[in-house]
């Protein structure tokens, strides 16, 4: 039995890690940006940068190699940005 492309999308998550202009870590998934809460000891929860109105989030292992839990449903369009030399710049 062949599983559909939607199933495979759930298995493969491409996360791009960068820093913002203040040298703080961010993650980018499907054009949406997330910030980490690195106070946890075993994992890193990442929250949408619009977390007051958007509940999208995911959790990675501490070494950022494995996505453990995810909710990538956003309530807004993705921001416009560019990355230059590993630095994230938000465009207006």
C-alpha positions in Angstrom: 0.0 0.0 0.0 1.5 3.4 -1.0 1.1 6.3 1.3 0.2 9.7 -0.1 2.5 12.8 -0.4 0.8 14.3 2.7 2.0 11.5 4.8 5.6 12.0 3.5 5.4 15.7 4.2 4.7 14.9 7.8 7.8 12.8 8.0 10.3 15.2 6.4 10.6 18.6 8.0 13.3 21.0 6.6 14.4 23.4 9.3 16.8 26.2 8.5 18.6 27.7 11.5 19.9 31.3 11.4 20.4 34.2 13.7 18.5 37.5 13.7 20.1 40.9 13.6 20.5 40.8 17.4 22.4 37.4 17.1 19.5 35.4 18.6 18.7 32.0 17.2 15.7 31.5 15.0 14.4 28.6 12.9 12.6 28.8 9.6 10.1 26.1 8.4 8.1 26.6 5.2 8.8 30.3 5.3 7.6 30.8 8.9 9.9 31.9 11.7 10.2 30.5 15.2 12.2 31.4 18.3 13.5 29.0 20.8 12.8 28.6 24.5 16.2 27.0 25.5 15.5 26.8 29.2 14.5 23.1 28.9 17.1 20.5 29.6 16.2 17.7 27.2 14.7 19.5 24.2 14.1 22.9 22.7 10.5 24.1 22.1 10.3 26.6 19.2 7.3 29.0 19.0 6.1 31.0 16.1 7.4 34.6 16.3 3.8 35.7 16.3 3.0 33.5 19.3 0.5 35.9 20.9 -1.9 35.2 18.0 -0.5 32.0 16.4 -0.1 28.6 18.1 2.3 27.0 15.6 5.2 25.4 17.4 7.6 22.4 17.3 10.1 20.8 19.5 13.6 19.6 18.6 16.1 17.5 20.4 18.7 19.6 22.3 21.2 19.1 19.4 18.6 20.2 16.9 18.8 17.0 14.8 15.4 15.6 15.4 11.9 17.2 15.4 9.9 15.5 18.1 6.5 17.2 18.1 5.0 19.7 15.7 2.1 21.9 14.9 2.8 23.9 11.8 -0.7 25.3 11.4 -0.3 29.1 11.3 -3.1 31.8 11.6 -1.3 34.3 9.3 0.7 34.5 6.1 4.5 34.0 6.3 6.7 37.0 6.8 8.9 38.4 4.0 12.5 38.0 4.8 16.0 37.3 3.4 19.0 35.5 4.9 22.4 36.9 4.1 25.5 35.1 5.5 23.3 33.2 8.1 21.7 36.4 9.3 17.9 36.8 9.1 16.5 40.1 7.9 12.8 40.8 8.0 11.5 42.9 5.1 8.7 45.4 5.5 
